[in-house]
Amino acid sequence: MEQVVDKALRGMALLKVRDIRHWTDRTFSFHCERPASFRFRSGEFAMIGLLAEGKPLLRAYSICSPAWEEELEFYSIKVQDGPLTSRLQHIREGDEIVMRPKPVGTLVHDALVPGKRLFLFSTGTGIAPFASITRDPETYDKFDQVVLTHTCRQVGELAFGYDLTRRIREHEFLPEVVGDKLVHIATTTREESPAMGRITDWIRDGRLAAATGAPLDPATDRVMICGSMAMLQEHKAICEELGFVEGSNSEPGQFVIEKAFVD
Ligand code: A2P
């Protein structure tokens, strides 16, 4: 049995879990140790998971931590009959997760051409890569304004985003780097809250322009999008209608997308 596990784990890293936080009955996050040799760019994702019958059961997860942080943070949905998250949601401090240490992704600065404002549009756990981007000093070197939008069905699901902005405000060096550049817009669609509605509707009816000072414009703005497939398609169509060109690592552009990863 030992041998089978060793073979299946070739090239994988085993990472000790440090703390777990359950945000709602649908989401949780955790920190784990970061291998000294593991390098990634803020906004990338990695394959992580657990050993199931001696074999790694992995899914793509955005890394919430910025590239400079000495530990790794992940934010996950709980799918009660999901092969991985039905188990992963029960991890405890001291348990080990498995990671394939090959980070990839398009929600990175390298995939965008320079601009003045950066829009980070997310729904649900799609905020995860932006927890990385909004804590990376490079973001504030490159942009004058950074607009993070987070839309969820219920108010309770916005907590991770509010805690993220609190962590930025209370951080040792980030407040000086961020200044007043970061704008956080949190909206709900199925429960009453101070700001309601899908951001796609906010873009169309002018509410986003009112909240940020000007309508989306490919001449000045760059966009990263992360959420469900339906959300991505709608945001992508809006960007393209406005004249934004999609970017990639090999050919940087004006907007980039990545789907939020669920099982
Ligand atoms: P809504 O409640 O109107 O469907 P989900 O949990 O289904 O992934 O949804 C997370 C959030 O994303 C919800 O607030 C949902 O709004 C919103 N959403 C779903 N589809 C789209 C879309 N096509 N464009 C923008 N937002 C969307």
Boltz pocket constraint, residues with backbone or C-beta under 6 A from the ligand:
constraints:
  - pocket:
      binder: B
      contacts: [[A, 123], [A, 124], [A, 151], [A, 152], [A, 153], [A, 187], [A, 188], [A, 189], [A, 190], [A, 198], [A, 199], [A, 200], [A, 228], [A, 230], [A, 231], [A, 232], [A, 234], [A, 235]]
      max_distance: 6.0
